[in-house]
Amino acid sequence: MVLDPAFTIPALAVAAYDWFQSSWTITRNYPVAGRLRWLALSLRPFIRAYAVEDDTHGTPYSYAARQLIKTRSHGLADTIPFGTELDVYEDPHHWISHSMAPEREPDLSPRITVGNEQSSKPYSASILNISAMSFGALSANAVKAMNIGARDGGFYQDTGEGGLSRHHLENGGDLVWEIGSGYFGARDKDGKFDPEKFRDKAANEAVKMTEIKISQGAKPGHGGMLLGSKVTPEIAEVRGVPVYENCLSPRGHSAFSTPAQMLEFAASMRELSGGKPVGIKFCVGQPHEPFALVKAMLTTGIYPDFIVIDGAEGGTGAAPLSLPIGLVCRFGTGWC
Ligand SMILES: Cc1cc2nc3c(=O)[nH]c(=O)nc-3n(C[C@H](O)[C@H](O)[C@H](O)COP(=O)(O)O)c2cc1C
């Protein structure tokens, strides 16, 4: 057998490198062949998606659910003959309950009015909307696509804490402007809440409500950080932060430190936005905290117009890798 030098010389060079390097044990023990592991790892998502994944068992959306969304987005017929592939004896199993007297004329676009008597501009919200995802965590195209969806579907898009950008405003979908601990888009040079900047942007017709983000299910105890490499000039301008520097959302807010102060802050946001409803988003970590919040509502007489409760199953644009792989839940820092 004659070996082709065009193949053997590079292979020997790689083998020599693998043999003498001391960073990777596998390639040191198995020069060249050990590299197949990286190839296999890079193919892993594809093999799982195309060959291994069960139609009904993907998380958070199964292959079957993703196909249904795709079918609908293409405007194709989604009415089919079927026998269920779901295991209806599985625990838990979720289903729509049957009735011998179903609604004769069901409301196909149910909405709910958000805004208590303290708000002068109540908003009629869809009961399904797009949860907060920041520009920065999402690309401009993703923000725009979701906004078009919100406009066409009659629901709202939550901006997330990364500020209100022109991409949110281009297509006319309803918006909830979220303010996190970084006060992006409404902050002064020291990172503190700037009421004037908030007032100017909240006045935009597309902004129907505003929201204070306290905590997020995906990252207990963490604010969040957008890596400097992602902080392009445009994202920096929208957020009001330096270009290409790590952009930090602190763990907690600087504008308040007690439940009563938080409610006063919410009331000031409602006033600054011209009476638009204001909400609070958090993940329940300690059961006494919502109690304290409700008690503060009673003592101050200030009520948020809506409350968003996040679950621990939620996603995030940026969090330490140890959180999504479940170390926290398994070893326990509380529940949420
Ligand atoms: C890419 C991405 C970015 C997110 N950014 C924010 C954010 O800026 N503010 C926030 O409150 N939640 C943010 N979240 C969390 C979501 O709003 C939501 O609470 C979470 O994903 C749970 O909802 P789900 O179970 O429908 O995914 C983000 C989630 C993702 C996946």
PDBQT file of the ligand as one rigid body, heavy atoms in Angstrom, charges set to zero:
ROOT
HETATM    1  C1  LIG A 401     -33.226  35.362  24.717  1.00  0.00    +0.000 C 
HETATM    2  C2  LIG A 401     -33.990  35.702  25.975  1.00  0.00    +0.000 A 
HETATM    3  C3  LIG A 401     -33.878  36.985  26.503  1.00  0.00    +0.000 A 
HETATM    4  C4  LIG A 401     -34.583  37.323  27.640  1.00  0.00    +0.000 A 
HETATM    5  N1  LIG A 401     -34.514  38.611  28.127  1.00  0.00    +0.000 NA
HETATM    6  C5  LIG A 401     -35.268  38.959  29.180  1.00  0.00    +0.000 A 
HETATM    7  C6  LIG A 401     -35.290  40.299  29.629  1.00  0.00    +0.000 A 
HETATM    8  O1  LIG A 401     -34.621  41.185  29.092  1.00  0.00    +0.000 OA
HETATM    9  N2  LIG A 401     -36.081  40.597  30.674  1.00  0.00    +0.000 N 
HETATM   10  C7  LIG A 401     -36.865  39.664  31.308  1.00  0.00    +0.000 A 
HETATM   11  O2  LIG A 401     -37.600  40.006  32.231  1.00  0.00    +0.000 OA
HETATM   12  N3  LIG A 401     -36.873  38.381  30.886  1.00  0.00    +0.000 NA
HETATM   13  C8  LIG A 401     -36.105  38.011  29.847  1.00  0.00    +0.000 A 
HETATM   14  N4  LIG A 401     -36.141  36.724  29.401  1.00  0.00    +0.000 N 
HETATM   15  C9  LIG A 401     -37.023  35.755  30.103  1.00  0.00    +0.000 C 
HETATM   16  C10 LIG A 401     -38.367  35.660  29.422  1.00  0.00    +0.000 C 
HETATM   17  O3  LIG A 401     -39.025  36.897  29.389  1.00  0.00    +0.000 OA
HETATM   18  C11 LIG A 401     -39.290  34.684  30.157  1.00  0.00    +0.000 C 
HETATM   19  O4  LIG A 401     -39.559  35.172  31.450  1.00  0.00    +0.000 OA
HETATM   20  C12 LIG A 401     -38.710  33.312  30.283  1.00  0.00    +0.000 C 
HETATM   21  O5  LIG A 401     -38.115  32.890  29.077  1.00  0.00    +0.000 OA
HETATM   22  C13 LIG A 401     -39.805  32.321  30.746  1.00  0.00    +0.000 C 
HETATM   23  O6  LIG A 401     -40.845  32.247  29.855  1.00  0.00    +0.000 OA
HETATM   24  P1  LIG A 401     -41.019  30.962  28.906  1.00  0.00    +0.000 P 
HETATM   25  O7  LIG A 401     -41.228  29.807  29.832  1.00  0.00    +0.000 OA
HETATM   26  O8  LIG A 401     -42.203  31.325  28.081  1.00  0.00    +0.000 OA
HETATM   27  O9  LIG A 401     -39.751  30.878  28.111  1.00  0.00    +0.000 OA
HETATM   28  C14 LIG A 401     -35.412  36.359  28.283  1.00  0.00    +0.000 A 
HETATM   29  C15 LIG A 401     -35.509  35.068  27.745  1.00  0.00    +0.000 A 
HETATM   30  C16 LIG A 401     -34.810  34.736  26.614  1.00  0.00    +0.000 A 
HETATM   31  C17 LIG A 401     -34.940  33.339  26.063  1.00  0.00    +0.000 C 
ENDROOT
TORSDOF 0
